[in-house]
């Protein structure tokens, strides 16, 4: 018995203090979790020795629940839409939901199906509906706004990214076939095929989220899936300022650069925010200018009306022909564009993009994977050579220096934050060496006690060579904007 529940009976003896009535302790209110994903994460299952670490496993009880869930979902779905294959999406309408709810309740009342003890009946019903109308175990992550990326490493390892950090969720698929069914449900409406003959897949969700999947035989540990979620609220330049990604002066300079039709390459690693930055920069494009966007899987979100969106085409058994980014770039030149925006240059289309930038399509933009502006320049050289044209390297460098005005480096830093770390101007060539000058740069001073990076965006100390073009477009910045600030002692 707890000591606080004991009471002294009868009067106190001489020399003894009367017993105090124990003070009732206040019930501690449950501590609010600091984990933004606490409500959707499950405890990770223990794995016996010998479990493949990159594959994971599923417990027998969890597998039985998922089998029951899938069996019931498939039967209810066939009862309302017998002609729609299970690997095609089914539109979620109030009428269909009402029918499903009635039939689910009937099944429960008859006792045909017993809800597993580890979930409530409402949770079980919600999971069944996600299998009928949505993307199964992924549906809760797609709906959860705090998640920016979803990663499926086979059926038993599901991870998500939130605020720049990656977390394992504890959620699982039943098996490889379950994952592949969801992949097919995503890609089939887009006219693409997920099969052993075409195991590498690029696609998008109905909301615009970007999807990449690799299935068997190329995926060794089971089908995998990566979803870069589409932001419901499009970010603007003020949002990036509020996040500390750039300063107001940098924002003004970028706005002037876009309106003045400078050609830009946004450089950065995976998940560094390149596409977000292109979308933000596009908001400065005047509405009367005609823009053509070209992507493997459409995810750019331009707000202007005079925009033509092109997307590549993969080979399918029904339609074996392919259309590459390079084909789209060549065709775009015949569409009277004033600007061309390529979602990402990763091959020979880079040469066509540079030629477009240098032949009357000023103000064009693209993204490239690179770690810093100088690496970006070198990567552009390599991509041009992939076009199969036997140019001397000095000719290639001059072509890049004459076509690209600015490299904007986006980086995801070690604390998970995303920042524009360089706004760098290509000022020409000195012999065979490109002249790259930083207009603005993020100075990293180390880590604070909370693990956050301490740093600041600083001017490079040199006025941009493009200042005359900015002035012609109506932008004249004071010299102090580009001067380095004296550090206080």
Backbone torsions as a table, in degrees:
resi	resn	phi	psi	omega
1	UNK	NA	141.0	-179.5
2	UNK	-65.5	142.6	-178.4
3	UNK	-60.0	-35.0	-176.5
4	UNK	-69.5	-9.3	-179.5
5	UNK	-95.7	-5.3	180.0
6	UNK	-81.4	136.2	176.4
7	UNK	-124.7	138.7	177.5
8	UNK	-75.9	132.0	-179.1
9	UNK	-96.6	146.2	175.6
10	UNK	76.7	175.6	-177.7
11	UNK	-71.1	156.4	180.0
12	UNK	-72.9	143.3	177.1
13	UNK	-73.9	162.5	179.6
14	UNK	-58.2	140.6	177.3
15	UNK	80.2	-4.4	178.8
16	UNK	-107.8	142.0	175.4
17	UNK	-76.1	142.1	177.2
18	UNK	-60.9	144.2	-179.2
19	UNK	-65.5	136.0	177.4
20	UNK	-84.0	142.6	175.5
21	UNK	-70.1	127.1	-178.1
22	UNK	-58.1	140.0	-179.9
23	UNK	-83.3	123.7	-179.9
24	UNK	-68.3	127.2	-180.0
25	UNK	-79.4	141.0	177.2
26	UNK	-70.7	140.5	178.2
27	UNK	-67.9	125.0	179.8
28	UNK	-69.7	127.9	177.9
29	UNK	-71.8	142.5	-177.6
30	UNK	-58.2	131.7	-177.9
31	UNK	-70.0	131.3	179.0
32	UNK	-71.9	128.5	-177.4
33	UNK	-70.3	139.6	175.7
34	UNK	-80.6	-10.2	-178.2
35	UNK	-80.8	115.5	-178.6
36	UNK	-66.9	-14.0	-177.2
37	UNK	-104.7	10.9	-173.3
38	UNK	-56.3	-36.8	-174.5
39	UNK	-74.2	-14.1	-179.6
40	UNK	-116.3	-6.7	179.5
41	UNK	-86.2	144.4	175.0
42	UNK	-111.1	155.2	175.7
43	UNK	-60.2	139.8	179.2
44	UNK	-72.7	133.3	-179.9
45	UNK	-73.0	141.0	176.0
46	UNK	-70.5	142.3	-177.6
47	UNK	-117.1	127.4	-179.4
48	UNK	-65.7	160.6	176.9
49	UNK	-57.2	140.9	179.3
50	UNK	96.0	-8.9	176.7
51	UNK	-68.2	128.3	177.3
52	UNK	-58.3	121.0	-169.9
53	UNK	-66.7	-32.5	179.1
54	UNK	-84.2	-9.0	-179.1
55	UNK	-101.8	-43.9	-176.0
56	UNK	73.9	-170.3	178.4
57	UNK	-152.3	174.9	176.2
58	UNK	-127.7	137.5	-179.5
59	UNK	-70.5	158.5	-178.1
60	UNK	-62.1	-40.7	-179.5
61	UNK	-65.1	-42.4	178.9
62	UNK	-65.0	-40.1	179.9
63	UNK	-63.6	-39.9	-179.9
64	UNK	-65.2	-40.1	178.9
65	UNK	-63.9	-43.7	-179.9
66	UNK	-66.3	-36.5	176.7
67	UNK	-61.5	-45.7	179.4
68	UNK	-63.1	-43.1	-179.9
69	UNK	-60.3	-46.4	179.8
70	UNK	-67.3	-41.8	-179.8
71	UNK	-60.7	-46.4	-179.1
72	UNK	-66.9	-42.7	179.9
73	UNK	-61.0	-43.4	-178.7
74	UNK	-64.7	-40.9	-179.3
75	UNK	-70.0	-41.1	177.9
76	UNK	-65.7	-38.5	-179.9
77	UNK	-66.7	-42.8	179.5
78	UNK	-63.9	-28.1	-178.9
79	UNK	-72.5	-24.2	-179.6
80	UNK	-107.6	-20.2	-179.5
81	UNK	-145.4	68.9	-175.2
82	UNK	-64.4	-21.8	-176.2
83	UNK	-90.0	-5.6	-177.9
84	UNK	-98.4	116.8	179.4
85	UNK	-58.5	152.2	-176.3
86	UNK	-67.1	-21.1	179.1
87	UNK	-94.4	16.7	170.7
88	UNK	-114.3	146.9	178.9
89	UNK	-67.8	151.6	176.9
90	UNK	-120.5	124.6	-176.6
91	UNK	-62.2	134.4	-179.7
92	UNK	-90.0	109.4	179.3
93	UNK	-119.3	155.7	178.5
94	UNK	-58.1	-35.8	-179.0
95	UNK	-65.4	-45.6	179.9
96	UNK	-66.2	-40.3	179.0
97	UNK	-61.9	-38.9	179.9
98	UNK	-63.6	-42.3	179.3
99	UNK	-65.2	-44.2	-179.7
100	UNK	-61.1	-42.3	-178.7
101	UNK	-61.6	-45.1	-179.5
102	UNK	-61.8	-44.6	-177.2
103	UNK	-71.1	-34.7	176.1
104	UNK	-63.3	-46.2	179.8
105	UNK	-61.9	-37.4	177.9
106	UNK	-63.0	-42.1	178.9
107	UNK	-62.1	-42.0	-179.5
108	UNK	-66.0	-41.7	-178.3
109	UNK	-66.5	-36.5	179.4
110	UNK	-73.5	-17.9	-178.0
111	UNK	77.6	17.8	179.9
112	UNK	-66.2	-31.0	-179.4
113	UNK	-129.5	132.5	176.2
114	UNK	-102.6	126.6	-179.8
115	UNK	-66.5	129.8	178.8
116	UNK	-58.1	148.5	-175.0
117	UNK	-68.0	-18.0	-176.0
118	UNK	-85.8	0.7	176.4
119	UNK	-137.9	155.1	174.0
120	UNK	-81.1	166.6	180.0
121	UNK	-62.9	-38.0	-179.9
122	UNK	-68.2	-39.0	176.7
123	UNK	-64.2	-41.3	179.1
124	UNK	-63.2	-42.9	178.5
125	UNK	-62.9	-42.6	179.2
126	UNK	-61.9	-41.6	178.6
127	UNK	-65.3	-38.3	177.8
128	UNK	-63.5	-43.1	178.8
129	UNK	-64.0	-37.3	177.6
130	UNK	-62.6	-34.4	177.5
131	UNK	-73.2	-34.0	-177.9
132	UNK	-74.6	-49.0	-170.8
133	UNK	-106.1	-18.5	-171.3
134	UNK	-121.7	-142.8	-175.5
135	UNK	-115.5	40.5	173.2
136	UNK	57.6	-132.3	-176.8
137	UNK	-61.8	-16.5	179.5
138	UNK	-78.6	-19.1	-169.9
139	UNK	-59.9	-40.2	-178.5
140	UNK	-65.5	-33.3	179.2
141	UNK	-74.3	-35.3	178.8
142	UNK	-65.0	-36.3	-178.5
143	UNK	-77.7	-21.4	-171.6
144	UNK	-82.9	113.0	-172.0
145	UNK	-67.1	-25.8	-176.8
146	UNK	-72.9	-9.5	-177.6
147	UNK	-95.8	131.2	179.5
148	UNK	-106.2	-20.3	-179.1
149	UNK	-149.4	143.3	179.2
150	UNK	-121.6	131.2	-178.4
151	UNK	-128.3	123.0	178.8
152	UNK	-110.7	110.5	178.1
153	UNK	-101.7	78.0	-173.5
154	UNK	78.9	-179.9	-173.2
155	UNK	-73.3	-18.6	-169.3
156	UNK	-112.7	0.5	178.3
157	UNK	-127.4	106.3	178.7
158	UNK	-116.3	123.1	-179.2
159	UNK	-122.6	155.8	176.7
160	UNK	-136.6	156.0	174.4
161	UNK	-109.5	133.7	176.2
162	UNK	-142.3	126.1	-179.7
163	UNK	54.5	39.9	175.7
164	UNK	80.3	-0.1	-179.4
165	UNK	-113.6	144.6	-179.1
166	UNK	-102.5	134.0	-178.3
167	UNK	-128.9	139.7	170.2
168	UNK	-85.4	133.7	-169.0
169	UNK	-92.2	-22.1	-174.5
170	UNK	84.1	-10.7	176.4
171	UNK	-75.2	155.9	-175.7
172	UNK	-145.6	156.2	165.4
173	UNK	-92.6	168.5	179.7
174	UNK	-72.8	-46.7	-176.8
175	UNK	-165.2	-174.5	-178.9
176	UNK	-60.4	-39.8	-178.3
177	UNK	-63.5	-34.4	179.1
178	UNK	-64.4	-43.5	178.4
179	UNK	-64.1	-45.5	-176.6
180	UNK	-64.8	-33.5	176.9
181	UNK	-61.5	-43.7	179.5
182	UNK	-65.8	-40.4	178.0
183	UNK	-59.7	-45.8	179.8
184	UNK	-64.5	-35.1	179.1
185	UNK	-64.8	-27.9	178.3
186	UNK	-79.4	-44.5	-168.6
187	UNK	-89.4	-27.7	-175.1
188	UNK	-59.4	-43.3	179.6
189	UNK	-62.9	-17.2	-179.7
190	UNK	-92.3	4.6	-179.7
191	UNK	77.5	19.2	179.3
192	UNK	-110.7	160.8	-173.5
193	UNK	-122.6	137.4	172.0
194	UNK	-112.8	108.5	-176.5
195	UNK	-154.2	167.3	177.3
196	UNK	-57.3	-26.1	178.2
197	UNK	-78.7	-27.4	178.3
198	UNK	-129.6	73.2	-173.1
199	UNK	-82.8	-10.4	180.0
200	UNK	-103.9	119.8	-169.3
201	UNK	-129.0	131.7	168.3
202	UNK	-115.0	132.9	-178.4
203	UNK	-156.2	-167.7	177.6
204	UNK	-151.1	155.0	175.3
205	UNK	-83.5	165.6	179.3
206	UNK	-56.6	-27.9	-179.5
207	UNK	-85.3	0.5	178.4
208	UNK	101.0	-5.8	179.7
209	UNK	-61.8	140.6	-177.1
210	UNK	-83.8	138.8	-176.6
211	UNK	-127.8	134.2	168.9
212	UNK	-130.1	138.5	179.8
213	UNK	-141.2	146.7	172.6
214	UNK	-129.0	123.4	-178.7
215	UNK	-114.8	178.7	179.7
216	UNK	-62.5	144.1	11.1
217	UNK	-90.5	-4.0	-176.7
218	UNK	-74.6	-28.5	-180.0
219	UNK	-89.5	113.8	-172.0
220	UNK	-74.8	-43.7	-174.3
221	UNK	-96.7	20.1	-179.6
222	UNK	112.4	159.1	-178.2
223	UNK	-56.2	137.2	176.3
224	UNK	-122.2	159.7	-171.2
225	UNK	-147.9	134.7	176.5
226	UNK	-128.4	124.8	-178.8
227	UNK	-120.7	116.5	172.6
228	UNK	-91.7	110.2	-170.2
229	UNK	-70.7	143.4	176.5
230	UNK	-78.8	127.8	179.2
231	UNK	-75.6	125.4	180.0
232	UNK	-66.0	-38.1	178.2
233	UNK	-103.7	109.0	-178.9
234	UNK	-62.0	131.5	180.0
235	UNK	-76.4	146.3	174.6
236	UNK	-114.3	177.7	-177.3
237	UNK	-63.1	-33.4	179.7
238	UNK	-66.4	-33.8	176.9
239	UNK	-62.7	-43.2	179.6
240	UNK	-64.3	-35.8	176.4
241	UNK	-64.9	-44.2	-179.5
242	UNK	-63.1	-34.9	179.4
243	UNK	-75.5	-10.6	-176.5
244	UNK	82.1	15.5	-179.8
245	UNK	-72.8	-27.0	177.2
246	UNK	-158.7	173.3	-178.4
247	UNK	-102.4	164.3	176.6
248	UNK	-57.0	-37.9	178.8
249	UNK	-64.6	-40.4	177.4
250	UNK	-64.3	-39.1	179.7
251	UNK	-63.5	-43.8	178.8
252	UNK	-62.8	-40.4	-179.4
253	UNK	-65.4	-43.0	179.8
254	UNK	-65.6	-39.5	176.7
255	UNK	-59.5	-45.3	179.2
256	UNK	-63.7	-38.2	-179.1
257	UNK	-65.4	-40.2	179.4
258	UNK	-68.1	-48.3	-178.8
259	UNK	-64.1	-33.5	179.3
260	UNK	-79.3	1.6	174.6
261	UNK	65.1	43.8	170.6
262	UNK	-80.2	142.1	177.6
263	UNK	-81.6	132.2	-173.1
264	UNK	-128.3	145.1	169.3
265	UNK	-119.8	123.3	175.5
266	UNK	-93.8	118.7	-175.6
267	UNK	-109.3	150.2	178.0
268	UNK	167.4	170.1	177.8
269	UNK	-87.1	-179.4	178.1
270	UNK	-62.2	131.6	177.6
271	UNK	74.0	15.4	-178.2
272	UNK	-85.6	-9.8	178.1
273	UNK	101.7	23.6	-177.7
274	UNK	-64.1	-48.0	-178.4
275	UNK	-65.3	-41.0	176.9
276	UNK	-58.9	-42.0	-178.9
277	UNK	-66.9	-40.8	176.7
278	UNK	-60.8	-41.9	178.6
279	UNK	-62.1	-41.0	179.1
280	UNK	-66.0	-45.4	-180.0
281	UNK	-62.8	-34.2	-178.4
282	UNK	-63.7	-23.0	-178.7
283	UNK	-66.5	-16.7	179.3
284	UNK	-89.8	-6.8	179.8
285	UNK	-69.4	126.1	179.2
286	UNK	-57.2	142.1	-172.5
287	UNK	-65.3	-22.2	-176.8
288	UNK	-82.5	-10.0	-177.0
289	UNK	-85.2	137.3	-178.5
290	UNK	-86.4	124.9	-177.1
291	UNK	-121.8	137.2	173.8
292	UNK	-113.6	124.8	176.8
293	UNK	-106.2	143.0	-176.5
294	UNK	-133.5	125.6	-177.0
295	UNK	-145.7	159.1	171.4
296	UNK	-72.0	-46.5	174.3
297	UNK	-133.5	118.5	-170.9
298	UNK	-61.4	122.0	176.1
299	UNK	-142.5	-7.5	176.3
300	UNK	-67.9	146.0	-174.0
301	UNK	-126.2	69.6	179.4
302	UNK	-78.3	143.2	-176.2
303	UNK	-98.2	-11.2	-178.7
304	UNK	-71.9	158.2	-178.4
305	UNK	-82.4	-36.7	-174.3
306	UNK	-88.6	63.7	-179.8
307	UNK	-126.5	131.2	175.5
308	UNK	-110.1	123.6	-176.2
309	UNK	-104.8	124.2	178.6
310	UNK	-115.5	148.5	-179.7
311	UNK	-137.9	144.2	-179.4
312	UNK	-70.1	165.1	179.0
313	UNK	-125.4	131.0	177.0
314	UNK	-92.3	161.9	177.6
315	UNK	-76.6	138.4	173.7
316	UNK	-131.5	159.9	178.7
317	UNK	-56.8	-36.3	-179.8
318	UNK	-77.1	-27.8	-177.1
319	UNK	-140.1	85.6	-172.1
320	UNK	-69.8	-14.7	-178.2
321	UNK	-67.3	151.1	177.0
322	UNK	-123.7	151.4	174.3
323	UNK	-127.2	117.2	-176.3
324	UNK	-92.4	170.6	175.0
325	UNK	-60.0	-38.0	-179.5
326	UNK	-63.1	-40.4	176.8
327	UNK	-60.3	-42.1	-178.5
328	UNK	-66.7	-37.7	179.7
329	UNK	-64.7	-46.0	-179.8
330	UNK	-60.9	-41.3	179.7
331	UNK	-69.4	-35.5	-177.7
332	UNK	-60.5	-30.3	-179.8
333	UNK	-63.6	-19.1	179.7
334	UNK	-94.8	5.0	-173.9
335	UNK	-104.8	17.0	-179.6
336	UNK	53.9	49.0	177.8
337	UNK	-80.8	149.4	169.5
338	UNK	-96.8	-29.2	174.3
339	UNK	-136.5	146.3	173.5
340	UNK	-120.2	131.7	179.0
341	UNK	-122.9	118.8	177.2
342	UNK	-103.1	128.3	-178.6
343	UNK	-54.2	-44.1	176.6
344	UNK	-159.2	133.4	173.0
345	UNK	-93.3	123.1	179.4
346	UNK	-138.9	14.1	-178.9
347	UNK	-164.5	-149.5	-174.9
348	UNK	-64.2	-16.7	178.4
349	UNK	-63.8	-16.1	178.9
350	UNK	-60.5	-39.4	178.9
351	UNK	-63.0	-44.0	179.0
352	UNK	-64.5	-36.9	179.0
353	UNK	-64.8	-44.4	-180.0
354	UNK	-63.6	-39.5	179.4
355	UNK	-67.0	-36.0	176.6
356	UNK	-65.2	-42.1	178.8
357	UNK	-60.8	-30.0	-173.7
358	UNK	-98.4	5.3	-177.1
359	UNK	-132.7	46.8	171.5
360	UNK	99.1	6.1	178.4
361	UNK	-115.1	51.7	179.2
362	UNK	-60.5	150.9	179.3
363	UNK	88.7	11.3	178.9
364	UNK	-79.5	159.8	-175.8
365	UNK	-143.1	154.0	171.7
366	UNK	-156.6	173.9	175.5
367	UNK	-121.9	153.7	180.0
368	UNK	-142.6	143.0	175.2
369	UNK	-82.1	115.9	177.0
370	UNK	-162.8	158.9	-173.8
371	UNK	-87.8	-24.2	-179.3
372	UNK	-159.8	169.0	-175.0
373	UNK	-58.6	-40.1	-179.4
374	UNK	-68.7	-38.4	175.1
375	UNK	-63.9	-34.6	177.8
376	UNK	-62.6	-44.5	178.7
377	UNK	-60.1	-45.2	179.7
378	UNK	-63.5	-38.2	179.9
379	UNK	-68.5	-36.6	175.8
380	UNK	-60.3	-38.5	176.2
381	UNK	-58.6	-48.8	-178.2
382	UNK	-62.5	-41.6	-178.1
383	UNK	-66.6	-37.2	177.8
384	UNK	-62.9	-41.9	-178.9
385	UNK	-65.9	-23.3	177.7
386	UNK	-70.6	-10.7	178.2
387	UNK	-72.2	-10.4	178.1
388	UNK	83.5	11.0	178.9
389	UNK	-95.5	130.1	-174.4
390	UNK	-84.7	70.6	176.8
391	UNK	-90.8	141.6	169.3
392	UNK	-63.2	150.3	-174.7
393	UNK	-62.9	-32.5	179.7
394	UNK	-69.2	-30.4	176.5
395	UNK	-69.0	-40.7	178.8
396	UNK	-61.6	-44.6	-178.6
397	UNK	-64.1	-40.9	178.6
398	UNK	-65.4	-37.1	178.1
399	UNK	-61.5	-43.7	179.5
400	UNK	-65.8	-46.6	-177.5
401	UNK	-63.7	-32.8	179.9
402	UNK	-80.1	-21.3	-173.7
403	UNK	-98.5	-42.5	-174.4
404	UNK	-96.1	127.6	178.8
405	UNK	-91.1	-33.6	-170.1
406	UNK	-149.3	142.6	172.1
407	UNK	-114.7	125.9	178.6
408	UNK	-111.3	117.4	-175.8
409	UNK	-95.3	119.2	175.2
410	UNK	-105.1	134.8	-176.6
411	UNK	-136.4	144.6	168.7
412	UNK	-100.7	116.1	-172.5
413	UNK	-84.6	173.4	-171.5
414	UNK	-65.8	-19.0	176.8
415	UNK	-92.2	7.4	178.5
416	UNK	91.9	-9.8	-179.4
417	UNK	-77.2	152.8	178.4
418	UNK	-112.9	130.2	-178.1
419	UNK	-139.4	155.0	167.5
420	UNK	-84.6	110.7	-173.7
421	UNK	-92.1	-22.1	178.4
422	UNK	-145.3	136.7	160.2
423	UNK	-116.9	106.7	-169.2
424	UNK	-118.5	133.1	179.4
425	UNK	-99.4	135.6	172.4
426	UNK	-90.1	111.4	-172.2
427	UNK	-98.4	5.2	177.9
428	UNK	125.3	-158.6	-178.2
429	UNK	-121.9	146.0	171.1
430	UNK	-122.7	95.5	-169.9
431	UNK	70.2	-119.7	177.9
432	UNK	-104.1	8.4	-176.6
433	UNK	-106.9	125.3	177.1
434	UNK	-70.6	141.5	178.5
435	UNK	-96.1	111.4	179.3
436	UNK	-113.7	124.1	-179.3
437	UNK	-121.5	128.8	179.1
438	UNK	-78.5	118.9	174.4
439	UNK	-80.0	-43.1	173.9
440	UNK	-137.4	149.9	-179.0
441	UNK	-149.0	143.9	176.4
442	UNK	-88.9	122.1	178.2
443	UNK	-95.6	121.6	-178.6
444	UNK	-95.5	118.2	-177.7
445	UNK	-101.8	3.9	179.9
446	UNK	115.7	-168.3	-175.7
447	UNK	-105.8	143.3	174.5
448	UNK	-84.3	175.0	-178.8
449	UNK	-62.6	-23.8	179.2
450	UNK	-90.0	6.9	179.4
451	UNK	86.5	-6.1	179.2
452	UNK	-80.1	145.8	-179.1
453	UNK	-72.4	135.5	173.3
454	UNK	-100.0	124.6	-178.5
455	UNK	-173.1	178.8	-179.2
456	UNK	-155.1	149.5	173.4
457	UNK	-82.1	129.3	-177.9
458	UNK	-125.8	145.4	172.5
459	UNK	-65.2	154.1	-179.5
460	UNK	-79.9	-13.7	178.2
461	UNK	92.7	2.1	-178.5
462	UNK	-130.2	133.9	177.3
463	UNK	-70.7	141.0	-177.0
464	UNK	-67.1	145.1	177.1
465	UNK	-65.9	-26.6	-178.8
466	UNK	-79.9	7.1	-177.0
467	UNK	-56.0	-34.6	-179.8
468	UNK	-66.8	-39.6	177.7
469	UNK	-66.8	-38.0	177.6
470	UNK	-64.2	-39.8	-179.6
471	UNK	-64.8	-40.1	178.1
472	UNK	-62.5	-29.3	179.5
473	UNK	-87.2	2.1	175.8
474	UNK	99.7	12.5	-179.4
475	UNK	-115.2	118.4	176.9
476	UNK	-129.8	111.4	-176.3
477	UNK	-99.1	143.3	178.8
478	UNK	-67.2	148.4	179.0
479	UNK	-56.1	-30.7	-177.6
480	UNK	-61.4	-23.1	-178.5
481	UNK	-65.1	-27.5	-175.6
482	UNK	-106.9	2.6	-178.1
483	UNK	-86.5	141.9	175.9
484	UNK	-69.7	138.6	179.4
485	UNK	-84.0	139.1	177.5
486	UNK	-69.9	130.8	-179.9
487	UNK	-76.7	134.7	178.0
488	UNK	-74.2	136.9	179.7
489	UNK	-76.4	NA	NA
